Amino acid sequence: MKSKYRVAELIVRLMNGETLLQMDVLKQYDISKRTSQRDLADIRSAMSEYDAGEVVETDGTYCLSRQSEQLDFEMVLTVSNILLGSRSLEQDELTRTLDFLISQLSPAMQDLIHKQLKISRGGYVPLSKPTPLLNRLREVALCIAQNRKMVFVYRGSAKKYNKPQKHHAQPVAVFFEVHYFYVAMMSEEHGGYWLYRLDRIVDILETKKGEKLDYIKRFSLQDHRSQTYLLDSGDLTRIQFSYRYYEQTALDFFPRSRVVKYNEDGSVVIEAFAKVDGAVLWLLSQGEAVKVLAPQSLVERMKETLTNTRNQYLD
């Protein structure tokens, strides 16, 4: 068989979605391995020239991965790793979710992504007390879409809320942050917007018709993420602090923050607007790399907290 015809036939087979086994190709066309590799190079060149996809070679087989397949693979790989890193789902829900994402890919891409995720999936460490979340996410999302209020049992984190309490609230947004899903709700108990952790909703007792809330006064997720670190409490405050580590680390934890001064010792002065209770948690986590400069009330709070912490270690 002439080489041009052989290469054309191989291209057609690949375009039809066939996975070719190199040993079968050698036998069928009575060619050497070296000739097969030359054919493969010609095919790759033609595919690249016409932007028709990429020939993927794995364990003695090769198949055509179209550009859309490659993009799908990249998205599934990215989302899968984010999901694994979140640690938020129990093992069974994690497996079902990953399997669903991967099932959207071609067989060849599925094999490839299984290999890519093998270590990550094997090393998955869920939270200490993982809670089934998928069904609860669906229930809350439906309430948001249909403007419905919820009557639910909730277990708070503070000691006075150790026993589950009944709450009445209308959910307006569900989002994920640092291991947990949160639901922003217009709460009757709290007289305004309040954040509830999804995994602490013990049971939804009933749902009923809610209100179409004023969009201008609705909970702003953008503001929340710009102003809050871990705790959505405390006054919104303009703070300044010097930072000795990599400046981008601080800027990432305080969105919309900025460097206002570069010091001669290599540190920087950063200005941010944040809910002060959460800001304190982050500032304390940075140890001696941080020195709070303003406001003075925050300086005094840091001094008091650090002194109390030190006193716990004194005999």
N, C-alpha and C positions, 0 to 999 in steps of 0.2 A: 504493500500500500504506500502511495506517495506521501511524503511527510506533510505536505500542505493539507491534503485531504484528512490525514490522521489528526492533525492539530485542530482542523475545523470540526471534525466529528467530536473530539474531546470537549471543545468549547460548547457545542450544542448540548452534550450530555450534562456538562456542568450547569449550563443555563437552565436546564430542565430540573435542576435540584438534585441531581444524582451525586452521591458520594463515591468517589473512585478509589479502589484499592490498588496501590501501585503494583503489587505482584500480579493481579489480574490483568492490568494494562500491559505489563511486559509480556505476558503469555498470549493475550488476545492479539496483539499487534506484532508479536515476534520481534521485539526490540530489546536493546540492552538498557540497563539502568541509566547509563550515561545519556543515551538518546532520549529516554523518558524525562530526565532532568532538563535536557535542552528544550524538549517540547513544552515542559512546564514553564520554563523561562519565557518562551515565546507567547504562551497563553497569558502569563502575568503581564507582559508588556502590552499586549493588545487590550486586556481588561483595563489597565491603567490609562492607556491612551484615550479610551472612550468612556472612562469613568463608570464602568459597568460593574464594579465590585472588586473584591480581593480574593485570591485563591489562598485558602487556609490549609496548611499541611500539618497533619497530626498523626503520629504513630503509624506511618505508612499509608495513610489515606489522605485524600485532599478533596475539598469541595469549594463551591463558590459562596462567598459571603458578600451579599449586595450591600451597598452603602447604607440603606435603611436598616439592614440587619446589624451592621456595625454600630450604628447609632443606638439601636435598641439594646444591644449588648452593653454598651457604655452606660446607658441609663439604668438598666437593671443591676449592673455591677455596682454602680454608685449608690443607688437606693438600698440595695441589700447590705452593703457595708455600713451605711448610716443606721439602718435598722439593727444590725448586730451590735454596733457600738452604743446604741441607746440603752440596751439591757432592759427595755421596758416591757417586753412581752414574755409570758411564760413559754416554756419550751414547745408545747403543742401548737400554740397560736403562731409562734415564730416559724415553725416548720411549715404550717399550712400557708402562711403569708409568703414565705420565700418560694415555696413550690409553685404557688400561683404566679408570682412574678416571672419565675424562670420558664414556666410553661408557655409564655408568650413568645419565646424565642424558637428558632429553628432547631432541629435535633443536633446539628453540629455545634451551634452556639450554646445549647444546653450542656453538652458535654464539656465545652470549654469553661463555662462559668462554674460548673460543679467543681472542676479542678481548681479554679481561682479561689473559690470560697471554702475549700476543704478545711484549711487551717482555721479560718475565722469561725466557721460553724462548729468545728470540734472544740474550739476554745470559748464558746459562748458562755457567759456567766450572767444569769438573770438576777434581778434584784432579790434581796433576802426573802421577801414575801410577795412573790409575783401574783398578780390578780388577773383573771380573765378580763380582757378589755374590749375585744372586737365587737361583741354584741352591745355592750354599754355605749361604745362610740356611736354605733348605728342609732341607738335609741335617742341619744342626746342630739345627734345631727338632725334627726327627723323633727325633734321639738324646735330646733332653731329654724329649720326650713318652713315649718308650719306655724310659727309664732305661738307655741304652746308653753304653758307653765308646768312645772313639775312639783309634785309632792314626794319627797324622798327622805330616806334615812341616811345620815352622814356621820362619819366618825372623824372628829377633828384631831389635831395633833397636840393641842395644849392639854395639860393635865385636867383642867376643869371640863374638858370635852371628851374625856376618855370613854364615856358611855355614848353610844350612838344617839343622835338627836334628830327629831323630825324638822325638815326645812321646807320652805315654800319659796320657789324662785323660778324666774324665766331665763333660760340659757340664751346667750347671744353670740358666743364664740367659743370654739374649742381649739386648743393649740398645744404644742409640745415644747417642753423646756427641760433640759438637764434631767433625763431619766423619766420624767412624768408627763402625763397629759393633764391639762388644766381646762376647766370650763368657767368662763366669765358669765356670771348670772346677775340679773336684777333681783336682789334678795329682800324678801319681806323682813326676815329676822335682822338683817344688818342695815336696812333702810337705804339701800343703794347698791351699786355694783360690788360684787365680791368674787374672789377667785376660789373655786373648789377644785380639789384634786380628784380626778376621775376615779382613781383606784380606791378612794375613801368613800365613794357613794355605795353604801351597803345594799340598798334596794330602792327602786323607783316604785312607789306605791300607786301613783296615778298621774295622769296628765290631763290638763284641761285647757280650754281656750284662753290664750294670753292676749297681750296687747301688741299693736304695731308701734314699737318704741321710736321715739324721735331720733332720727339719724344723727342730727347734730350733737345730741346729748348722749349718744351711744358710747359704749366702751370702746376705746381706741387701742387696738393691739399694737399699733405703731408706737404710740406714746408709752405704753407699758414696756415694750422691749427697749425703748430708748432710755427709760428712767429707772428700771428695776433690775436688781441682781438678787436672785433667790427669794427675797422677801418683798412683797408688795405693800410695804407699810413705812411709816415715817414721813416727814414732810419732804416735799420736793425742794431740794437745796442745791445751790451752786457751791461746789466744793473745788478746792485746789490742793494738790499734793505733789511732792517731788517723788520721782520714781527712778530707781537705779538699774532696773532690769530692762529688757527689750521693750521699747516704748509701745510697739504695736500690740503687745499683750494687754496692756492697760486700755488702749484705745478700743480694742475689740470687746472688752467687757463693759465699757461705757460708750455705747454708740453715740455719735454726735459730739463726743468729747474732742478736745484739741490740745496740741502742745502750744503753750504760751511762752515758754522760755527754755533755752538750752543752756545748761550750766557748764562751767569750765571743768568740773569733775566727771563729766560724761552723763550725769543725770539730766532729767528733763522735768519741767513743771507742767502738769496737766490740769486742765480745767474741765469739769463735767457737771451736768445737771442730773441728779439722781435722787431716788427715794432713800433717805438717809439710813434706815435700818439695814437694807440690803447692801448699801455702799460700805457700811462698817464691816460686814462679814467679809467682803472681798479685800478691803484694806488690811484687815487683820491677817488674812491668809498670806499676805506677801511679806510678813515679817519685817526685817530691818531694811528691806528694799524700798519701803514706803515711809514718808514723813508727811503727815497732814499739815497743811499751812493755813487753810481757811475753810469754813468760818471758825471763829474761836470756840464756839459751842461744840463743834465736832472735835477740835483739838483736845478740849477738856474731856470729852467722852472717850476718846482713844486713850488718853492718859489713865483715866479711871479704870477702863477695861483691862488695859495691860498691867496696871498695878495689881488689880484683883487677881488676874491670872498668875502673876509672879508669886503673890502671897500664898497661892495654893501649894507651891512647891517649897515653901519655907518650913523648917522644922518648928 
